[in-house]
Amino acid sequence: MPRPGCVWTHVILVSFADVVRFGALGSLRNLTIRPNYPCNYSEYKTAIRLNPEILSKAYNDRGQIVNPDQALKLIRVLYSSNESIIEAKLGEFDDALFALWSQQWPRLRRSFSFRTAASKLEGNYPSVRFDLRLIASEENSLIATSEISRYKKSWEAIAVEDICNIHPTDFRRFLWRYGSDLENGLDRYQILADIYIKTCKDSLKGHNLDAVLEMVVNEIPAPNDGLTLKEDIISCGLSKFSLLPPSDTIDMLGFVISHPEVDALPTPPIEICATIKESYPTRSSDIFLLAGLAAEQNSKLVDEILKNVAAVVESKNFLSLSKNKPNLRERMILLNPTLLISEELVEVPQPELSRLLNIIPDGNSGIASGLLNYLLRLDDENIAEEMMQRFPRETLRATVEFLCRSIEENGVTLPFYWRRELERNGSALLNEGFVESARSTRFLSELAVLLRYDSIDVMKFGSRPWITALKAAKDDISGCKRQTFLAFLLAMAIRYPVTGSELLFELAFEAVHNDIWYARFTSEGMSILGRHLPDIGWRNWDTCKRIRIAVVSAYVEGDLDPKSFIRLMPQKLLMGNLTDLAEETKKGFLFLNKISA
């Protein structure tokens, strides 16, 4: 070029994909070749092929030539100030600058612009902006070591250490992974460095985890900005390539659930909720607090949290822990109905109690039986009716068992509304075998009361259940209740004399006859018997005779065991009365002949 003053621009073009492959970008400096005249300019049209060994050597040599004071000066100007100019001797900061550039992650590398030999006389060009300019100066640019090497912030120390190190440190690997998808890389460098410092631990938990998450949320608020960093934090160790220590699952979920308004963080993976079960023995309070917060929200994550908590929380203290938290109670019980089976159930007020019971599926008989152990203590009309309607078999069985224990063990009396439900379901009491399985005459008597003694349903059903029960039941009833019960048994035997009725006659006849004879029988017993004794005209006042006539008729007409008839007459006078009555009819005479035979 004969014309003097011509300016050559020597440009090396590196594809974006290849920018990441340079461990030390300072090796690019060796590729600039000043052309000499005459020169084979065609060489400049050919792509430069780099020798990996040369690049490796340049990379390894880098750490030995970087001045830490220069590196510190560069990062302060570039990352923590509004300045973009450093005055220095020509080439003085080049090694440190290229080392700093090499530290940057690929996206920041590609956008980083700098000039190493600017002039003070240069003006500002609106269309051209350098992130960093080194202005040539003849003065000594080195700042006193005592001033520059005093790190004002901890992030400066780790940044300079990495820049000056021969090999990349963990900090650089951290920058490269988590800076990869960050917007505004220069502005976010300090944030990444601070996060790195806060996460240099075995695990992230408690206040430390909250501090990191708050920093991320506040400094990187856009949902898709810094997504790799956010996903690794909230993965709680599930991310395969994460450079972060695993976050504590409970603390992580607690932060996310406590800040539903925050959309900067992605939703944690559902899989991490499985650790709730493992953590519950030692973190029960934290986990229950988490569940309480979650119950006020709706999402797949919330559903998974509650499902895992419901699987491990203990029913014995669930209701007390969930007091004044109706949403939590309902959602947890829906997931695990057994949580209602607790002593604390009786403390739940209405109408909440009915609302919780309605959550139990109609077909869940096992849960119903467990609940009834506690519900039977409550004299609540609505509860009694609802349980009998929804779980008739289980409610009937539990109520009868409660009544039986109450009688045999002199325990708590069955509350009124539950007793009323038994009275309303008399046919079920007869059909389900409760009479046959009675263990004592005291309990049998109570069943007779509930069934209204000689009611139509009872008499229609017959004496078989009572006969079966009396064969094994303990005879422990006494007093007026015994008189009334024996009157009922005698009335049953007189009305329906069948094989086996002999037991009823032998148990009741003599006692009832004697008590009536001596006018010491209960009015209720007299009323029961009176409805089933024969009418003997003007002598109806003689109840004893009516009883004797009825008994003889039952034995004769029912073809009952003659030997049993003998056992009814330990007293000679009574025996004579009975035989006299039997002899009055031909059929009775034949019956007495069987005895003598």
C-alpha positions as CSV (number, residue, x, y, z in Angstrom):
1,M,0.0,0.0,0.0
2,P,2.0,3.0,-1.2
3,R,-0.2,5.5,0.4
4,P,1.2,6.4,3.9
5,G,-1.0,6.5,7.0
6,C,-3.2,3.6,6.0
7,V,-4.6,1.7,9.0
8,W,-4.7,-2.1,9.0
9,T,-7.3,-3.9,11.0
10,H,-6.3,-7.4,11.9
11,V,-9.4,-9.4,13.0
12,I,-9.5,-13.0,14.2
13,L,-13.0,-14.5,13.8
14,V,-14.0,-17.3,16.2
15,S,-17.3,-19.0,16.0
16,F,-19.5,-18.8,19.1
17,A,-19.4,-22.6,19.4
18,D,-15.6,-22.5,19.6
19,V,-15.3,-19.7,22.1
20,V,-16.1,-22.1,24.9
21,R,-13.2,-24.4,23.8
22,F,-10.4,-22.1,24.9
23,G,-9.2,-22.8,28.4
24,A,-7.0,-19.7,28.2
25,L,-8.2,-17.0,25.7
26,G,-4.7,-15.4,26.0
27,S,-3.5,-17.9,23.5
28,L,-5.4,-15.9,20.8
29,R,-2.7,-13.2,21.3
30,N,-0.1,-15.5,19.7
31,L,-2.2,-15.9,16.6
32,T,-2.0,-12.2,15.4
33,I,0.7,-12.0,12.7
34,R,1.7,-8.6,11.4
35,P,2.0,-8.7,7.6
36,N,5.3,-7.7,6.1
37,Y,5.6,-6.2,2.6
38,P,5.7,-8.0,0.3
39,C,3.4,-10.6,1.8
40,N,1.3,-13.5,0.7
41,Y,-2.0,-12.1,1.7
42,S,-3.9,-15.2,0.6
43,E,-2.7,-16.8,3.9
44,Y,-5.2,-14.6,5.7
45,K,-8.1,-16.2,3.9
46,T,-7.3,-19.6,5.4
47,A,-8.8,-20.8,8.7
48,I,-6.2,-21.1,11.5
49,R,-5.9,-24.6,12.9
50,L,-4.9,-24.7,16.5
51,N,-2.6,-27.3,18.0
52,P,-4.2,-28.6,21.2
53,E,-0.7,-28.9,22.8
54,I,0.0,-25.3,22.2
55,L,-3.4,-24.3,23.7
56,S,-2.8,-26.5,26.7
57,K,0.7,-25.0,27.3
58,A,-0.8,-21.5,27.1
59,Y,-3.4,-22.5,29.5
60,N,-1.0,-24.0,32.0
61,D,1.3,-21.0,31.8
62,R,-1.5,-18.6,32.4
63,G,-1.6,-18.8,36.2
64,Q,2.1,-18.0,36.7
65,I,2.0,-14.6,35.1
66,V,-1.2,-13.0,36.5
67,N,-0.6,-10.4,39.1
68,P,-3.3,-10.7,41.8
69,D,-3.3,-6.9,42.4
70,Q,-4.0,-6.4,38.8
71,A,-6.7,-9.0,38.8
72,L,-8.4,-7.4,41.8
73,K,-8.3,-4.0,40.1
74,L,-9.9,-5.4,37.0
75,I,-12.8,-7.2,38.7
76,R,-13.6,-4.2,40.9
77,V,-13.8,-1.9,37.9
78,L,-15.7,-4.5,35.7
79,Y,-18.1,-6.1,38.2
80,S,-18.7,-3.6,41.0
81,S,-18.4,-0.1,39.8
82,N,-19.8,2.2,37.1
83,E,-16.4,2.8,35.7
84,S,-15.0,1.2,32.6
85,I,-11.6,2.7,32.4
86,I,-8.2,1.8,33.9
87,E,-5.1,3.9,33.2
88,A,-2.0,1.7,32.8
89,K,1.2,1.3,30.9
90,L,0.7,-0.3,27.5
91,G,0.5,-4.1,27.9
92,E,0.7,-4.0,31.7
93,F,-2.7,-5.5,32.4
94,D,-2.9,-7.8,29.3
95,D,-2.2,-11.0,31.1
96,A,-4.6,-10.3,33.9
97,L,-7.3,-9.1,31.4
98,F,-7.1,-12.2,29.3
99,A,-7.2,-14.4,32.4
100,L,-10.3,-12.6,33.5
101,W,-11.8,-13.1,30.1
102,S,-11.0,-16.8,30.3
103,Q,-12.7,-17.1,33.6
104,Q,-16.0,-15.9,32.2
105,W,-18.7,-18.4,31.1
106,P,-19.3,-18.7,27.3
107,R,-22.3,-16.4,27.1
108,L,-20.5,-13.6,29.0
109,R,-17.3,-14.3,27.0
110,R,-19.1,-13.7,23.7
111,S,-20.6,-10.4,24.8
112,F,-17.6,-9.0,26.7
113,S,-15.9,-6.2,24.9
114,F,-12.6,-4.5,25.9
115,R,-9.8,-2.5,24.5
116,T,-6.2,-2.7,25.7
117,A,-4.6,0.3,24.1
118,A,-7.1,3.2,24.2
119,S,-6.1,6.9,24.2
120,K,-7.2,9.6,26.5
121,L,-8.0,11.7,23.5
122,E,-10.6,9.3,22.3
123,G,-14.1,10.5,22.5
124,N,-17.2,8.5,23.3
125,Y,-19.0,6.9,20.4
126,P,-22.7,6.3,21.0
127,S,-22.7,3.3,18.8
128,V,-19.6,1.7,20.3
129,R,-19.4,0.8,24.0
130,F,-16.6,-1.2,25.6
131,D,-17.1,-2.9,28.9
132,L,-13.5,-2.2,29.8
133,R,-10.9,0.1,28.3
134,L,-7.2,0.2,29.3
135,I,-6.0,3.7,28.6
136,A,-2.3,4.0,27.8
137,S,-0.4,6.0,30.4
138,E,3.3,6.6,31.0
139,E,2.8,6.8,34.8
140,N,3.2,3.9,37.1
141,S,-0.3,2.3,37.2
142,L,0.4,-0.2,40.0
143,I,-1.6,0.7,43.1
144,A,0.1,0.3,46.4
145,T,-0.1,-3.4,47.4
146,S,-1.3,-2.6,50.9
147,E,-4.3,-0.9,49.4
148,I,-5.3,-3.1,46.5
149,S,-4.7,-6.5,48.1
150,R,-7.1,-5.7,51.0
151,Y,-10.2,-7.6,49.9
152,K,-13.3,-5.6,50.7
153,K,-15.7,-8.4,50.0
154,S,-15.3,-12.1,50.2
155,W,-16.3,-12.6,46.6
156,E,-13.3,-10.7,45.5
157,A,-10.9,-13.2,47.1
158,I,-12.4,-16.2,45.4
159,A,-12.6,-14.4,42.0
160,V,-8.9,-13.3,42.2
161,E,-7.8,-16.8,43.4
162,D,-9.4,-18.4,40.4
163,I,-8.1,-15.9,37.9
164,C,-4.5,-16.4,39.2
165,N,-4.8,-20.2,39.5
166,I,-3.0,-22.5,37.0
167,H,-6.1,-24.7,36.8
168,P,-9.7,-23.7,37.1
169,T,-11.1,-23.9,40.6
170,D,-14.5,-25.0,41.7
171,F,-15.6,-21.4,41.5
172,R,-15.0,-21.3,37.7
173,R,-16.9,-24.5,37.2
174,F,-19.7,-22.9,39.3
175,L,-19.7,-19.8,37.1
176,W,-19.8,-21.7,33.9
177,R,-22.7,-23.9,34.9
178,Y,-24.9,-21.3,36.5
179,G,-24.0,-18.3,34.4
180,S,-24.9,-20.2,31.2
181,D,-28.5,-19.0,31.1
182,L,-28.2,-15.7,33.0
183,E,-29.2,-12.4,31.4
184,N,-27.0,-9.4,32.1
185,G,-23.9,-11.4,32.9
186,L,-21.7,-8.6,34.0
187,D,-24.3,-7.4,36.5
188,R,-24.9,-10.9,37.8
189,Y,-21.3,-11.9,38.4
190,Q,-21.2,-10.8,42.0
191,I,-24.5,-12.5,42.7
192,L,-23.2,-15.8,41.4
193,A,-20.0,-15.3,43.5
194,D,-22.0,-14.6,46.7
195,I,-24.2,-17.6,46.1
196,Y,-21.1,-19.7,45.6
197,I,-19.7,-18.6,49.0
198,K,-23.0,-19.2,50.7
199,T,-23.3,-22.7,49.2
200,C,-19.8,-24.0,50.1
201,K,-21.3,-26.4,52.6
202,D,-22.2,-30.0,52.9
203,S,-25.9,-29.2,52.7
204,L,-28.2,-26.2,52.5
205,K,-30.7,-25.9,55.2
206,G,-32.4,-23.5,57.7
207,H,-31.5,-19.8,57.6
208,N,-28.6,-20.4,55.2
209,L,-31.0,-22.0,52.6
210,D,-33.5,-19.2,53.1
211,A,-30.8,-16.6,52.6
212,V,-29.7,-18.2,49.3
213,L,-33.3,-18.5,48.0
214,E,-34.1,-15.0,49.0
215,M,-31.0,-13.8,47.1
216,V,-32.0,-15.7,44.0
217,V,-35.6,-14.5,44.2
218,N,-34.7,-10.9,44.7
219,E,-31.7,-10.7,42.3
220,I,-33.0,-13.0,39.5
221,P,-36.8,-12.4,39.6
222,A,-37.6,-13.4,36.0
223,P,-38.9,-17.0,36.0
224,N,-36.7,-18.2,33.0
225,D,-33.6,-16.2,34.0
226,G,-30.9,-18.4,35.7
227,L,-33.1,-21.4,35.4
228,T,-30.3,-23.9,35.7
229,L,-29.3,-22.4,39.1
230,K,-32.9,-22.3,40.3
231,E,-33.6,-25.9,39.2
232,D,-30.5,-27.3,40.9
233,I,-31.3,-25.5,44.2
234,I,-34.9,-26.7,44.4
235,S,-34.0,-30.3,43.2
236,C,-32.7,-31.0,46.7
237,G,-29.9,-33.2,45.3
238,L,-31.9,-34.9,42.5
239,S,-30.2,-32.9,39.8
240,K,-27.5,-35.2,38.2
241,F,-25.1,-32.4,37.3
242,S,-25.7,-30.0,40.1
243,L,-22.7,-28.3,41.7
244,L,-24.7,-27.2,44.7
245,P,-24.9,-29.1,48.0
246,P,-28.3,-30.8,48.4
247,S,-31.0,-28.5,49.9
248,D,-32.9,-29.8,52.9
249,T,-36.2,-31.0,51.5
250,I,-38.4,-29.8,54.4
251,D,-36.8,-26.4,54.5
252,M,-37.0,-26.0,50.7
253,L,-40.6,-27.0,50.6
254,G,-41.3,-24.7,53.6
255,F,-39.8,-21.7,51.7
256,V,-41.7,-22.5,48.5
257,I,-45.1,-23.0,50.3
258,S,-44.5,-19.9,52.5
259,H,-44.0,-17.7,49.5
260,P,-46.8,-18.6,47.1
261,E,-46.6,-15.2,45.5
262,V,-43.1,-15.8,44.3
263,D,-42.9,-17.0,40.7
264,A,-39.1,-16.6,40.3
265,L,-38.5,-20.2,41.3
266,P,-39.7,-23.2,39.3
267,T,-41.9,-25.8,41.0
268,P,-39.8,-28.3,43.0
269,P,-39.8,-31.8,41.6
270,I,-42.7,-33.9,43.0
271,E,-40.2,-36.7,43.8
272,I,-38.6,-34.8,46.7
273,C,-41.8,-35.1,48.7
274,A,-41.0,-38.8,49.3
275,T,-38.3,-37.7,51.9
276,I,-41.1,-36.4,54.1
277,K,-41.7,-39.9,55.4
278,E,-38.0,-40.4,56.2
279,S,-37.7,-37.0,58.0
280,Y,-40.9,-37.2,60.0
281,P,-39.5,-38.9,63.1
282,T,-37.0,-36.1,63.7
283,R,-38.8,-33.2,62.0
284,S,-42.4,-33.8,62.9
285,S,-43.1,-30.2,64.1
286,D,-41.6,-28.6,60.9
287,I,-43.4,-31.1,58.7
288,F,-46.7,-30.4,60.3
289,L,-46.2,-26.7,60.0
290,L,-45.4,-27.3,56.3
291,A,-48.6,-29.3,55.9
292,G,-50.7,-26.5,57.6
293,L,-49.4,-23.9,55.1
294,A,-49.8,-26.3,52.2
295,A,-53.4,-27.0,53.0
296,E,-54.3,-23.4,52.2
297,Q,-53.1,-23.8,48.6
298,N,-53.9,-26.0,45.6
299,S,-51.4,-27.6,43.3
300,K,-49.9,-30.9,42.4
301,L,-47.0,-30.2,44.7
302,V,-49.3,-29.4,47.6
303,D,-51.3,-32.6,47.0
304,E,-48.1,-34.6,47.1
305,I,-46.9,-32.9,50.3
306,L,-50.2,-33.6,52.1
307,K,-50.3,-37.2,50.8
308,N,-46.9,-37.9,52.3
309,V,-47.7,-36.2,55.6
310,A,-51.0,-37.9,55.9
311,A,-49.2,-41.3,55.6
312,V,-46.9,-40.7,58.6
313,V,-48.6,-38.3,61.0
314,E,-49.9,-40.1,64.1
315,S,-53.6,-40.1,64.7
316,K,-53.2,-39.9,68.5
317,N,-52.3,-36.2,68.3
318,F,-53.4,-35.2,64.8
319,L,-56.6,-33.5,66.0
320,S,-54.9,-31.4,68.7
321,L,-52.2,-30.4,66.2
322,S,-54.7,-29.4,63.6
323,K,-56.9,-27.4,65.9
324,N,-58.1,-24.2,64.3
325,K,-56.9,-25.5,60.9
326,P,-60.1,-26.8,59.3
327,N,-58.7,-27.0,55.8
328,L,-55.8,-29.1,57.0
329,R,-58.0,-31.4,58.9
330,E,-60.4,-32.0,56.0
331,R,-57.7,-32.5,53.4
332,M,-55.6,-34.9,55.6
333,I,-58.6,-36.9,56.7
334,L,-59.7,-37.2,53.1
335,L,-56.3,-38.8,52.4
336,N,-56.1,-40.8,55.5
337,P,-59.4,-41.3,57.4
338,T,-57.7,-43.2,60.2
339,L,-56.5,-39.9,61.5
340,L,-59.9,-39.4,63.0
341,I,-59.6,-42.5,65.2
342,S,-58.3,-40.8,68.3
343,E,-59.3,-40.0,71.9
344,E,-59.3,-36.4,70.8
345,L,-62.3,-37.0,68.5
346,V,-64.7,-36.4,71.4
347,E,-63.3,-32.8,71.8
348,V,-64.2,-31.8,68.2
349,P,-67.2,-29.5,68.3
350,Q,-70.3,-29.6,66.1
351,P,-70.9,-29.0,63.3
352,E,-67.2,-29.6,62.4
353,L,-67.4,-33.2,63.8
354,S,-70.3,-34.1,61.4
355,R,-68.4,-32.4,58.5
356,L,-65.3,-34.5,59.2
357,L,-67.3,-37.7,59.5
358,N,-68.9,-37.1,56.2
359,I,-65.5,-37.3,54.6
360,I,-65.3,-41.0,55.5
361,P,-66.4,-43.2,52.5
362,D,-69.6,-45.1,53.1
363,G,-68.0,-48.4,52.4
364,N,-65.1,-48.0,54.9
365,S,-66.4,-50.2,57.7
366,G,-63.1,-50.6,59.4
367,I,-62.7,-46.9,59.9
368,A,-66.3,-46.7,61.1
369,S,-65.7,-49.3,63.8
370,G,-62.7,-47.5,65.0
371,L,-64.5,-44.2,65.2
372,L,-67.4,-45.7,67.1
373,N,-65.2,-46.6,70.0
374,Y,-65.0,-42.9,70.7
375,L,-68.3,-41.6,69.2
376,L,-70.4,-43.7,71.5
377,R,-69.3,-41.6,74.4
378,L,-71.0,-38.6,72.9
379,D,-74.8,-38.2,73.5
380,D,-75.3,-36.5,70.1
381,E,-78.5,-37.1,68.2
382,N,-77.1,-36.2,64.8
383,I,-74.0,-38.4,65.1
384,A,-76.0,-41.4,66.4
385,E,-78.5,-41.1,63.5
386,E,-75.9,-40.5,60.9
387,M,-73.7,-43.4,61.9
388,M,-76.6,-45.8,62.1
389,Q,-77.8,-44.7,58.7
390,R,-74.4,-44.9,57.0
391,F,-72.8,-47.9,58.8
392,P,-75.8,-49.8,60.2
393,R,-74.0,-53.2,60.9
394,E,-70.9,-51.6,62.4
395,T,-72.9,-49.1,64.5
396,L,-75.3,-51.8,65.8
397,R,-72.4,-54.1,66.7
398,A,-70.4,-51.4,68.4
399,T,-73.4,-50.0,70.3
400,V,-74.5,-53.4,71.5
401,E,-70.9,-54.2,72.7
402,F,-70.8,-50.9,74.5
403,L,-74.1,-51.7,76.2
404,C,-72.9,-55.1,77.1
405,R,-69.7,-53.8,78.8
406,S,-71.6,-51.1,80.5
407,I,-73.9,-53.7,82.1
408,E,-71.4,-56.5,82.9
409,E,-68.6,-54.2,84.1
410,N,-70.8,-51.5,85.7
411,G,-69.2,-49.0,83.3
412,V,-70.4,-45.8,81.6
413,T,-74.0,-45.9,80.7
414,L,-74.9,-46.0,77.0
415,P,-75.9,-42.4,76.1
416,F,-79.6,-41.8,75.4
417,Y,-79.5,-41.2,71.6
418,W,-77.4,-44.3,70.9
419,R,-79.8,-46.3,73.1
420,R,-82.7,-44.9,71.1
421,E,-81.1,-46.0,67.9
422,L,-81.0,-49.6,69.3
423,E,-84.7,-49.4,70.1
424,R,-85.4,-48.2,66.6
425,N,-83.5,-51.1,65.1
426,G,-85.0,-53.9,67.1
427,S,-85.5,-56.3,64.2
428,A,-81.8,-56.0,63.4
429,L,-80.9,-56.9,67.0
430,L,-82.9,-60.1,66.6
431,N,-81.7,-60.9,63.1
432,E,-78.0,-60.3,63.7
433,G,-77.7,-62.8,66.5
434,F,-77.1,-60.4,69.3
435,V,-79.6,-62.2,71.6
436,E,-78.0,-65.6,71.0
437,S,-74.5,-64.3,71.8
438,A,-75.4,-62.6,75.1
439,R,-73.1,-63.5,77.9
440,S,-75.3,-62.8,80.9
441,T,-79.0,-62.6,81.9
442,R,-78.4,-59.0,82.9
443,F,-77.6,-58.2,79.3
444,L,-80.4,-60.3,78.0
445,S,-82.8,-58.4,80.2
446,E,-81.5,-55.1,78.8
447,L,-82.0,-56.4,75.3
448,A,-85.6,-57.4,76.2
449,V,-86.2,-53.8,77.4
450,L,-84.8,-52.4,74.2
451,L,-87.0,-54.7,72.2
452,R,-90.0,-53.7,74.3
453,Y,-90.4,-57.2,75.7
454,D,-93.4,-58.9,74.1
455,S,-93.7,-56.5,71.2
456,I,-95.1,-57.9,67.9
457,D,-91.6,-58.3,66.4
458,V,-90.2,-60.1,69.4
459,M,-93.1,-62.5,69.7
460,K,-93.1,-63.1,66.0
461,F,-89.5,-64.0,66.0
462,G,-90.1,-66.6,68.7
463,S,-88.2,-68.0,71.7
464,R,-85.3,-69.7,69.9
465,P,-82.8,-66.8,70.4
466,W,-83.5,-66.6,74.1
467,I,-83.3,-70.3,74.6
468,T,-80.0,-70.4,72.9
469,A,-78.6,-67.5,75.0
470,L,-79.8,-68.9,78.3
471,K,-77.9,-72.2,77.8
472,A,-74.6,-70.4,78.1
473,A,-75.3,-67.1,79.7
474,K,-74.3,-66.3,83.3
475,D,-77.4,-65.9,85.5
476,D,-76.5,-62.7,87.3
477,I,-79.8,-60.7,87.2
478,S,-81.7,-60.0,90.5
479,G,-84.4,-57.9,92.0
480,C,-87.2,-56.3,90.2
481,K,-85.4,-56.5,86.8
482,R,-85.2,-60.3,87.3
483,Q,-88.9,-60.5,88.0
484,T,-89.8,-58.6,84.9
485,F,-87.3,-60.5,82.8
486,L,-88.7,-63.9,84.0
487,A,-92.2,-62.7,83.3
488,F,-91.2,-62.0,79.8
489,L,-89.5,-65.4,79.4
490,L,-92.6,-67.2,80.8
491,A,-94.9,-65.2,78.5
492,M,-92.7,-66.2,75.6
493,A,-92.8,-69.8,76.5
494,I,-96.6,-69.8,77.1
495,R,-97.3,-68.1,73.8
496,Y,-94.9,-70.2,71.6
497,P,-94.3,-73.6,73.3
498,V,-91.6,-75.3,71.2
499,T,-89.1,-78.0,71.9
500,G,-86.5,-76.2,74.1
501,S,-89.0,-74.0,75.8
502,E,-88.8,-76.3,78.8
503,L,-85.7,-74.3,79.8
504,L,-87.7,-71.1,80.0
505,F,-90.5,-72.8,82.1
506,E,-88.0,-74.3,84.5
507,L,-86.2,-71.0,85.0
508,A,-89.3,-68.8,85.3
509,F,-92.4,-70.6,86.4
510,E,-91.8,-71.4,90.1
511,A,-90.2,-68.0,90.8
512,V,-92.9,-66.0,89.1
513,H,-95.8,-68.1,90.6
514,N,-94.4,-67.7,94.1
515,D,-93.8,-64.0,93.8
516,I,-97.3,-63.4,92.5
517,W,-98.8,-65.7,95.2
518,Y,-97.2,-63.6,97.9
519,A,-98.1,-60.3,96.1
520,R,-94.5,-59.2,95.6
521,F,-94.4,-59.2,91.8
522,T,-93.6,-56.1,89.7
523,S,-96.5,-54.3,88.0
524,E,-94.5,-54.3,84.7
525,G,-94.1,-58.1,84.9
526,M,-97.8,-58.5,85.7
527,S,-98.7,-56.4,82.7
528,I,-96.4,-58.5,80.4
529,L,-97.8,-61.8,81.7
530,G,-101.4,-60.6,81.7
531,R,-101.4,-60.2,77.9
532,H,-100.6,-63.9,77.4
533,L,-102.6,-65.7,80.1
534,P,-106.0,-67.4,79.4
535,D,-109.3,-65.8,80.2
536,I,-111.1,-67.8,82.9
537,G,-114.1,-65.5,83.3
538,W,-115.0,-64.1,86.7
539,R,-111.8,-65.7,88.2
540,N,-109.4,-63.7,86.1
541,W,-108.4,-62.1,89.4
542,D,-106.6,-65.4,90.2
543,T,-103.4,-64.8,88.2
544,C,-101.7,-67.8,89.7
545,K,-104.4,-70.1,88.5
546,R,-104.3,-68.5,85.0
547,I,-100.5,-69.1,85.0
548,R,-100.9,-72.8,86.0
549,I,-103.6,-73.3,83.3
550,A,-101.3,-71.6,80.7
551,V,-98.3,-73.7,81.7
552,V,-100.2,-77.0,81.6
553,S,-101.7,-76.1,78.3
554,A,-98.3,-75.3,76.9
555,Y,-96.8,-78.6,77.9
556,V,-99.7,-80.6,76.8
557,E,-100.4,-78.8,73.5
558,G,-96.7,-78.3,72.7
559,D,-95.9,-81.9,73.5
560,L,-93.0,-80.8,75.7
561,D,-90.8,-83.0,77.7
562,P,-92.8,-84.7,80.6
563,K,-89.7,-84.9,82.7
564,S,-89.4,-81.2,82.5
565,F,-93.0,-80.9,83.7
566,I,-92.0,-82.9,86.8
567,R,-89.2,-80.5,87.5
568,L,-91.6,-77.6,87.6
569,M,-93.2,-79.0,90.8
570,P,-90.8,-79.2,93.7
571,Q,-93.7,-78.2,96.0
572,K,-96.4,-80.9,96.6
573,L,-99.2,-78.4,96.7
574,L,-98.2,-76.9,93.4
575,M,-97.7,-80.3,91.9
576,G,-101.2,-81.3,92.9
577,N,-102.6,-78.1,91.3
578,L,-100.8,-78.7,88.1
579,T,-101.7,-82.4,87.8
580,D,-105.4,-81.7,88.6
581,L,-105.5,-79.2,85.8
582,A,-103.9,-81.7,83.4
583,E,-106.4,-84.4,84.3
584,E,-109.3,-82.2,83.3
585,T,-108.8,-83.0,79.7
586,K,-108.2,-86.2,77.8
587,K,-105.1,-84.9,76.2
588,G,-103.8,-83.8,79.6
589,F,-104.6,-87.2,81.0
590,L,-102.6,-88.9,78.3
591,F,-99.7,-86.4,79.0
592,L,-99.7,-87.5,82.7
593,N,-99.6,-91.1,81.7
594,K,-96.3,-90.4,79.9
595,I,-94.9,-89.3,83.1
596,S,-95.9,-92.4,85.0
597,A,-94.7,-94.5,82.1
